[in-house]
Amino acid sequence: MNKKKLILQYTQNNGHIKGAPPLFSHTRLMAATMDDWKAKGNDAFKAKRYPEAIDFYGKGIACDPNAEAAAALYSNRAASYAALNRHEEALRDAKDCARVKPAWLKGHFRMGVAFEALGKLDDALKGFEDALKTEPQNEECQQKLSEIRARIKDRNDRTKPAQCRTAEDAKIIGNSLFSNGKYEQAIDFYSRAIELTPGDTEDKANYFSNRAACLQQTHQYRSVVSDANEALRISPAHVKALLRRAIAYEGLEKWQAALDDYQQVNSLSPGMSNVSQGVLRCQRALRR
């Protein structure tokens, strides 16, 4: 019985095939049909018939969208979308590729490519970093990481807080500077994000908490408490703000206040080892 007849019988008989070989299975059939559609898609892609390739890859994916075997189809369709400058759709497929086969380089790499094309350099950096984790010696990933890091550094060096037109833009640069240990500069960008955020929103609470993290790194504990208070005024259960205030209170030797915050963090987010250690430090200090 040839493959096309098997597929036809499978479709017509609701997944049961009369006279099928003993080892025949749904998984093997789906893999076979996926391979057929992938081959058609690849031929169309090589001929630069990208819409046709997208259609073929889509039919292959439809056989079983959650199968690991679908990863190559998602990856190839992402490449087809990218060739048509449809980068949002390429990103969606890259994410699905990484979802069904997370240990494979291609999904993460294509995420990096799509984010870069969309101008989201920090997300692109993470995509290429995740790709390199799957193949640490991959030279193409190493090269892309080097290029993206250089572009991010140039952006961070050239951009002034006042040039940021949205809070999200300011936050992104603030996060990048923080991750590179440039805390004083990051403070200015989080301040800009706060300035650009109207009303008391969860985002604004996060910006106050992020600025508190920078201040914590530079041991400005009274300012940490002030920013954490603002975050908690907006979002009373903000775990990161509570934790940062607890650390600041420790730095100010306000042991009972620190202990109270640590215990509240523990009730909101149990099991954090640094919180348990903070509780013990405060309890020891209070017994002295």
C-alpha positions in Angstrom: 0.0 0.0 0.0 1.6 3.3 -1.0 1.7 6.4 1.1 -0.9 8.4 -0.7 -3.4 5.6 -0.4 -2.7 5.3 3.3 -3.3 9.0 3.8 -6.5 8.8 1.9 -7.8 5.8 3.9 -6.7 7.4 7.1 -8.7 10.6 6.3 -11.8 8.7 5.0 -11.9 6.3 8.0 -11.4 8.7 10.9 -7.9 7.6 11.7 -8.3 3.8 11.1 -6.7 2.1 8.1 -7.8 -1.3 7.0 -4.9 -3.6 6.3 -2.3 -1.2 7.5 1.1 -2.6 8.5 1.4 -3.5 12.3 3.8 -0.7 13.0 1.8 1.9 11.1 0.8 4.8 13.5 -0.8 8.2 13.5 2.6 9.7 14.4 4.3 8.0 11.4 1.6 9.1 9.0 1.7 12.7 10.2 5.5 12.8 9.9 5.1 11.5 6.3 2.6 14.1 5.3 4.7 16.8 7.0 7.7 15.7 5.0 5.7 15.9 1.8 4.5 19.5 2.5 7.9 20.5 3.6 9.5 19.2 0.4 6.9 21.2 -1.6 7.6 24.3 0.5 11.3 24.0 0.1 11.0 23.8 -3.7 8.8 26.9 -3.7 11.2 28.7 -1.3 14.2 27.9 -3.5 12.3 29.3 -6.5 11.5 32.5 -4.4 7.8 31.7 -4.6 7.4 32.7 -1.0 3.6 33.0 -0.7 3.4 29.5 -2.2 6.0 28.2 0.2 4.1 29.7 3.2 1.0 27.9 2.0 2.8 24.5 1.8 4.5 24.9 5.1 1.2 25.8 6.7 -0.5 22.7 5.4 2.4 20.6 6.9 2.1 22.4 10.3 -1.7 21.7 10.3 -1.0 18.0 10.4 0.2 18.4 14.0 1.1 21.9 15.2 2.5 20.7 18.5 4.8 18.0 17.2 8.5 18.4 17.3 8.6 17.5 13.6 6.7 20.7 13.0 9.7 22.8 14.1 11.4 22.7 10.7 8.1 23.8 9.1 7.7 26.7 11.5 11.4 27.7 10.9 11.1 27.5 7.1 7.8 29.4 7.1 9.4 32.1 9.3 12.2 32.4 6.7 9.5 32.8 4.0 7.7 35.5 5.9 11.0 37.3 6.5 11.8 37.2 2.8 8.5 39.1 2.3 9.3 41.6 5.2 6.4 40.2 7.2 8.5 40.2 10.4 5.7 40.0 13.0 4.5 36.7 11.3 8.1 35.5 11.1 8.4 36.2 14.8 5.3 34.2 15.6 6.5 31.2 13.8 10.0 31.5 15.3 8.4 31.4 18.8 6.4 28.3 17.8 9.5 26.7 16.5 11.3 27.2 19.8 8.2 26.1 21.7 8.0 22.7 20.0 11.8 22.1 19.9 13.4 24.3 22.5 16.8 22.7 22.3 17.2 23.5 18.6 19.1 26.6 17.5 16.8 27.6 14.6 13.8 28.9 16.5 15.8 31.1 18.8 18.0 32.3 16.0 15.0 33.3 13.9 13.5 35.1 16.9 16.7 37.1 17.0 16.5 37.9 13.3 12.8 38.9 13.5 13.3 41.1 16.6 16.3 42.8 14.9 14.2 43.5 11.8 11.5 45.0 14.0 14.0 47.3 15.7 13.8 45.5 19.1 17.5 45.1 19.7 17.3 44.0 23.3 14.8 41.2 22.5 17.1 40.3 19.5 20.0 40.0 21.9 18.1 37.5 24.1 17.1 35.5 21.0 20.7 35.2 19.8 21.9 34.4 23.4 19.4 31.6 23.7 20.4 30.3 20.3 24.1 30.2 21.3 23.2 28.2 24.4 22.0 25.4 22.2 25.2 25.5 20.1 27.9 27.4 22.0 30.4 27.1 19.1 28.1 28.4 16.4 30.0 31.2 14.6 27.0 32.8 13.0 25.4 33.3 16.4 28.6 34.6 17.9 28.8 37.1 15.0 25.2 38.2 15.4 25.7 38.7 19.2 28.7 40.8 18.6 26.9 43.0 16.1 23.8 43.4 18.3 25.8 44.2 21.4 27.7 46.9 19.5 24.4 48.4 18.2 22.9 48.4 21.7 26.1 50.1 23.2 26.0 52.7 20.5 22.3 53.4 21.1 22.8 53.6 24.9 25.8 56.0 24.5 24.0 58.3 22.0 20.5 58.5 23.6 19.7 61.0 26.2 16.7 60.4 28.6 14.9 63.5 27.2 15.0 62.0 23.7 12.8 59.1 24.8 9.3 59.7 23.6 7.6 56.8 25.4 8.0 55.3 28.9 8.7 51.9 27.2 11.6 53.3 25.3 13.1 54.8 28.4 12.6 51.6 30.4 14.3 49.4 27.7 17.4 51.6 27.8 17.3 51.7 31.6 17.1 47.9 31.7 20.0 47.6 29.3 22.2 50.0 31.3 21.3 48.2 34.5 22.3 44.9 33.1 25.7 46.4 32.2 26.3 47.8 35.6 25.7 51.5 34.6 23.4 52.2 37.5 23.6 56.0 37.6 22.7 56.3 34.0 19.9 53.8 34.4 18.4 55.9 37.1 18.0 58.8 34.7 16.1 56.6 32.2 13.8 55.1 34.8 13.1 58.7 36.0 12.2 59.5 32.4 9.9 56.5 32.3 8.2 57.6 35.5 7.8 61.2 34.1 6.2 59.9 30.9 3.7 57.6 32.7 0.4 59.4 33.6 -1.6 58.1 36.6 -0.8 55.4 39.1 -0.3 52.3 36.9 1.4 49.0 37.5 4.0 50.1 34.9 4.8 53.2 37.0 5.1 51.0 40.1 7.6 48.8 38.2 9.6 51.9 37.1 9.9 53.1 40.8 10.9 49.6 41.8 13.5 49.4 39.0 14.9 52.8 40.0 15.1 51.5 43.6 17.2 48.6 42.4 19.7 51.0 40.9 19.8 53.0 44.1 20.3 49.8 46.1 23.3 49.0 44.0 24.8 52.4 44.8 23.9 52.1 48.5 21.5 55.1 48.5 19.3 53.3 51.0 17.0 56.3 52.0 16.2 56.9 48.3 15.6 53.1 47.9 13.0 53.3 50.7 11.4 56.4 49.1 11.1 54.7 45.7 9.9 51.4 47.1 7.2 53.3 49.1 6.0 54.9 45.9 5.8 51.5 44.2 4.0 50.0 47.1 1.6 53.0 47.3 0.5 52.1 43.8 0.8 48.3 44.1 0.7 47.2 47.8 1.7 43.6 47.0 4.7 44.5 44.8 7.1 41.8 45.9 10.2 43.3 44.3 9.6 46.7 45.9 9.0 45.0 49.3 12.2 43.1 49.0 14.2 46.1 48.0 12.8 48.1 50.9 13.7 45.3 53.3 17.3 45.3 52.0 17.4 49.1 52.4 16.1 48.9 55.9 18.8 46.4 56.7 21.4 48.9 55.3 19.9 51.6 57.6 20.0 49.1 60.5 16.2 49.4 60.9 16.0 45.7 61.8 12.3 45.4 62.8 11.1 47.3 59.7 13.4 45.0 57.5 12.0 41.9 59.3 8.4 43.0 58.7 9.1 43.5 55.0 10.9 40.2 54.6 8.1 38.4 56.4 5.5 40.0 54.1 7.6 39.0 51.0 7.7 35.5 52.4 3.9 35.4 52.7 3.4 36.7 49.2 6.1 34.6 47.5 7.2 31.7 49.7 10.5 29.9 49.4 12.9 32.6 48.3 16.2 31.7 49.9 17.5 35.3 50.1 14.4 36.2 52.0 14.9 33.4 54.6 18.5 34.5 55.0 17.3 38.1 55.5 14.8 37.0 58.2 17.6 35.2 60.1 19.9 38.2 59.9 17.3 40.6 61.2 16.3 38.2 64.0 19.9 37.9 65.1 20.3 41.6 65.1 17.2 42.2 67.2 18.4 39.7 69.8 21.6 41.5 70.3 
